Amino acid sequence: MAALQSSFTSLSLSSNSFLGQRFSVPLCPPQVVPTENPCSISAKLKRWERKDCKRNSLPVLHKMHVKVGDTVKVISGRDKGKTGEITEIFKHNSTIKVREINLKTKHVKSRGEDEPGQIIKIEAPIHSSNVMLYSKEQNVASRVGHKTLDNGKRVRYLIKTGEIIDSAENWKRVIKEKKEEKTEAVAAS
């Protein structure tokens, strides 16, 4: 109590100081506001881990010369010379997955006591510049060209053979295979 009285006397408060006038000395000390958030942790990604983005922060999608369902031949890398069909494409970094190409080993932990751990092979993506379109009929790899047919439809074709890649039968087959894979995955789970 004595400490409180001494602090009031040091402030020299009188009865007329409360009559609508402001104090020159504040009663409570000013609160310290931190200049930066102490718990904000920002991890900086490496240059090769970052995706190129547009001004609206959406990733830049690159045009590629291949599409899902195309038969391609690998022209560089460990699997050079092998052929396969494209199963998936990633436009933000121009990579593709080819069936039975670039297989990697993955170790899967057991999820329960009844399900043991296992080692499986998965297809890893490769860059689209490492593949060329492949003709099954003439067994030749070729670059892709674009031309407009008489009916006004724009199609892709192989430059060496003149074979048209974009056909209605090819797309129907790819769509049917995707539906079958989805039904198999649902049945398995």
PAKOL-629607 format. One record per residue (C-alpha): residue in three letters; x, y, z. Coordinates in Angstrom, 2 decimals. Example, Ala and Ser with C-alpha at 12.3 -4.5 7.8 and 13.67 -1.06 7.14 Angstrom:
2
{pt "Ala", {12.30, -4.50, 7.80}}
{pt "Ser", {13.67, -1.06, 7.14}}
END
This chain:
189
{pt "Met", {0.00, 0.00, 0.00}}
{pt "Ala", {2.86, 2.31, 0.80}}
{pt "Ala", {4.38, 1.69, -2.61}}
{pt "Leu", {1.11, 2.69, -4.28}}
{pt "Gln", {0.91, 5.92, -2.29}}
{pt "Ser", {4.49, 6.82, -3.16}}
{pt "Ser", {3.82, 6.25, -6.85}}
{pt "Phe", {0.78, 8.57, -6.73}}
{pt "Thr", {2.76, 11.26, -4.97}}
{pt "Ser", {5.49, 11.03, -7.57}}
{pt "Leu", {2.87, 11.66, -10.25}}
{pt "Ser", {1.73, 14.74, -8.31}}
{pt "Leu", {-1.97, 14.15, -8.85}}
{pt "Ser", {-4.35, 16.71, -7.49}}
{pt "Ser", {-8.13, 16.95, -7.43}}
{pt "Asn", {-8.29, 19.57, -10.19}}
{pt "Ser", {-6.30, 17.41, -12.62}}
{pt "Phe", {-9.38, 15.20, -13.21}}
{pt "Leu", {-11.66, 18.02, -14.38}}
{pt "Gly", {-11.76, 17.23, -18.09}}
{pt "Gln", {-8.04, 17.62, -18.63}}
{pt "Arg", {-5.72, 14.94, -19.98}}
{pt "Phe", {-2.86, 13.56, -18.05}}
{pt "Ser", {0.58, 14.35, -19.35}}
{pt "Val", {1.92, 11.11, -17.91}}
{pt "Pro", {0.11, 7.88, -18.92}}
{pt "Leu", {-1.07, 5.60, -16.13}}
{pt "Cys", {-0.01, 2.40, -17.90}}
{pt "Pro", {3.20, 1.84, -19.84}}
{pt "Pro", {2.86, 1.57, -23.63}}
{pt "Gln", {2.56, -1.98, -24.93}}
{pt "Val", {5.40, -3.23, -27.06}}
{pt "Val", {4.22, -4.40, -30.49}}
{pt "Pro", {6.49, -6.97, -32.13}}
{pt "Thr", {7.70, -5.90, -35.54}}
{pt "Glu", {7.61, -9.37, -37.09}}
{pt "Asn", {5.66, -12.51, -36.38}}
{pt "Pro", {7.93, -14.76, -34.30}}
{pt "Cys", {6.20, -18.01, -35.30}}
{pt "Ser", {6.19, -17.51, -39.07}}
{pt "Ile", {8.46, -20.10, -40.64}}
{pt "Ser", {9.00, -19.79, -44.36}}
{pt "Ala", {10.73, -22.53, -46.31}}
{pt "Lys", {12.35, -21.39, -49.51}}
{pt "Leu", {12.02, -23.86, -52.37}}
{pt "Lys", {14.93, -24.62, -54.62}}
{pt "Arg", {14.87, -23.22, -58.13}}
{pt "Trp", {14.20, -26.63, -59.68}}
{pt "Glu", {11.41, -27.36, -57.18}}
{pt "Arg", {9.46, -24.19, -57.94}}
{pt "Lys", {6.82, -24.11, -60.66}}
{pt "Asp", {6.86, -21.21, -63.08}}
{pt "Cys", {3.76, -19.13, -62.38}}
{pt "Lys", {1.79, -16.49, -64.17}}
{pt "Arg", {0.85, -13.16, -62.55}}
{pt "Asn", {-2.28, -14.72, -61.01}}
{pt "Ser", {-0.14, -17.43, -59.33}}
{pt "Leu", {-1.41, -20.23, -61.58}}
{pt "Pro", {1.24, -22.52, -63.05}}
{pt "Val", {2.36, -22.00, -66.63}}
{pt "Leu", {1.10, -24.93, -68.73}}
{pt "His", {3.47, -25.87, -71.54}}
{pt "Lys", {2.35, -27.12, -74.94}}
{pt "Met", {3.57, -30.61, -75.73}}
{pt "His", {3.82, -32.57, -78.95}}
{pt "Val", {2.34, -35.71, -77.37}}
{pt "Lys", {-1.05, -36.61, -75.89}}
{pt "Val", {-2.46, -39.41, -73.74}}
{pt "Gly", {-2.78, -42.61, -75.75}}
{pt "Asp", {0.06, -41.87, -78.20}}
{pt "Thr", {2.65, -44.57, -78.86}}
{pt "Val", {6.13, -43.16, -78.31}}
{pt "Lys", {9.74, -44.31, -78.51}}
{pt "Val", {12.27, -43.20, -75.87}}
{pt "Ile", {15.23, -41.51, -77.62}}
{pt "Ser", {17.47, -40.75, -74.63}}
{pt "Gly", {18.08, -41.96, -71.10}}
{pt "Arg", {18.32, -45.35, -69.43}}
{pt "Asp", {15.36, -46.80, -71.38}}
{pt "Lys", {16.57, -45.61, -74.80}}
{pt "Gly", {15.01, -47.56, -77.66}}
{pt "Lys", {11.96, -48.85, -75.76}}
{pt "Thr", {8.42, -48.11, -76.93}}
{pt "Gly", {5.26, -47.66, -74.93}}
{pt "Glu", {1.95, -45.85, -74.64}}
{pt "Ile", {1.50, -42.58, -72.74}}
{pt "Thr", {-0.74, -43.01, -69.69}}
{pt "Glu", {-0.49, -39.59, -68.04}}
{pt "Ile", {0.87, -36.11, -68.81}}
{pt "Phe", {1.91, -33.22, -66.53}}
{pt "Lys", {1.74, -29.93, -68.41}}
{pt "His", {3.25, -27.70, -65.72}}
{pt "Asn", {6.69, -29.31, -66.06}}
{pt "Ser", {6.37, -31.05, -69.47}}
{pt "Thr", {6.72, -34.59, -68.16}}
{pt "Ile", {4.87, -37.76, -69.12}}
{pt "Lys", {4.37, -41.29, -67.80}}
{pt "Val", {4.83, -44.11, -70.30}}
{pt "Arg", {3.53, -47.62, -69.61}}
{pt "Glu", {6.35, -49.99, -68.51}}
{pt "Ile", {9.06, -47.31, -69.02}}
{pt "Asn", {11.28, -45.71, -66.32}}
{pt "Leu", {10.24, -48.14, -63.59}}
{pt "Lys", {11.28, -47.21, -60.06}}
{pt "Thr", {11.26, -49.38, -56.93}}
{pt "Lys", {9.01, -48.25, -54.09}}
{pt "His", {9.06, -49.76, -50.60}}
{pt "Val", {5.57, -49.77, -49.08}}
{pt "Lys", {5.13, -50.15, -45.33}}
{pt "Ser", {2.48, -52.47, -43.94}}
{pt "Arg", {-0.78, -50.70, -43.11}}
{pt "Gly", {-2.14, -53.34, -40.79}}
{pt "Glu", {-1.18, -56.62, -39.22}}
{pt "Asp", {-2.95, -58.61, -41.93}}
{pt "Glu", {-1.33, -56.65, -44.78}}
{pt "Pro", {2.46, -57.13, -45.07}}
{pt "Gly", {4.90, -54.57, -46.45}}
{pt "Gln", {6.01, -54.99, -50.04}}
{pt "Ile", {8.33, -53.73, -52.75}}
{pt "Ile", {6.50, -52.53, -55.87}}
{pt "Lys", {7.55, -51.10, -59.22}}
{pt "Ile", {5.98, -47.78, -60.30}}
{pt "Glu", {6.31, -45.74, -63.46}}
{pt "Ala", {8.14, -42.46, -62.91}}
{pt "Pro", {7.64, -39.49, -65.24}}
{pt "Ile", {10.17, -38.60, -67.94}}
{pt "His", {10.53, -35.34, -69.85}}
{pt "Ser", {8.51, -35.07, -73.05}}
{pt "Ser", {11.59, -34.02, -75.04}}
{pt "Asn", {13.08, -37.49, -74.47}}
{pt "Val", {10.40, -39.24, -76.58}}
{pt "Met", {9.34, -39.26, -80.22}}
{pt "Leu", {6.06, -40.39, -81.70}}
{pt "Tyr", {6.25, -43.94, -83.04}}
{pt "Ser", {4.46, -45.67, -85.92}}
{pt "Lys", {3.58, -49.29, -85.13}}
{pt "Glu", {2.80, -50.18, -88.77}}
{pt "Gln", {6.15, -49.05, -90.21}}
{pt "Asn", {8.26, -49.33, -87.03}}
{pt "Val", {9.75, -45.85, -87.33}}
{pt "Ala", {9.97, -42.86, -84.95}}
{pt "Ser", {9.10, -39.48, -86.39}}
{pt "Arg", {8.50, -35.87, -85.53}}
{pt "Val", {4.95, -34.57, -85.43}}
{pt "Gly", {3.34, -32.20, -87.94}}
{pt "His", {0.00, -30.41, -88.09}}
{pt "Lys", {-2.26, -30.14, -91.11}}
{pt "Thr", {-5.86, -29.27, -91.90}}
{pt "Leu", {-8.01, -31.86, -93.66}}
{pt "Asp", {-10.57, -31.11, -96.42}}
{pt "Asn", {-13.43, -31.02, -93.90}}
{pt "Gly", {-11.62, -28.29, -91.88}}
{pt "Lys", {-10.46, -30.53, -89.04}}
{pt "Arg", {-6.90, -29.88, -87.80}}
{pt "Val", {-5.00, -33.11, -87.08}}
{pt "Arg", {-1.53, -34.26, -86.09}}
{pt "Tyr", {0.45, -36.55, -88.38}}
{pt "Leu", {3.86, -38.24, -88.53}}
{pt "Ile", {6.21, -36.39, -90.88}}
{pt "Lys", {8.17, -39.46, -92.09}}
{pt "Thr", {5.19, -41.69, -92.82}}
{pt "Gly", {2.28, -39.26, -93.27}}
{pt "Glu", {0.20, -41.35, -90.86}}
{pt "Ile", {-2.57, -39.39, -89.10}}
{pt "Ile", {-2.36, -39.73, -85.31}}
{pt "Asp", {-5.58, -38.01, -84.20}}
{pt "Ser", {-8.39, -40.34, -85.20}}
{pt "Ala", {-11.79, -40.90, -83.62}}
{pt "Glu", {-11.16, -44.63, -83.11}}
{pt "Asn", {-7.96, -43.95, -81.19}}
{pt "Trp", {-9.66, -41.55, -78.79}}
{pt "Lys", {-12.62, -43.90, -78.25}}
{pt "Arg", {-10.20, -46.69, -77.39}}
{pt "Val", {-8.30, -44.50, -74.89}}
{pt "Ile", {-11.50, -43.37, -73.17}}
{pt "Lys", {-12.77, -46.96, -72.94}}
{pt "Glu", {-9.47, -48.12, -71.37}}
{pt "Lys", {-9.61, -45.32, -68.79}}
{pt "Lys", {-13.16, -46.30, -67.80}}
{pt "Glu", {-12.09, -49.94, -67.45}}
{pt "Glu", {-9.14, -48.96, -65.23}}
{pt "Lys", {-11.40, -46.89, -62.98}}
{pt "Thr", {-13.90, -49.74, -62.59}}
{pt "Glu", {-11.05, -52.15, -61.78}}
{pt "Ala", {-9.68, -49.74, -59.15}}
{pt "Val", {-13.13, -49.37, -57.56}}
{pt "Ala", {-13.65, -53.14, -57.56}}
{pt "Ala", {-10.23, -53.71, -55.99}}
{pt "Ser", {-10.89, -51.32, -53.10}}
END
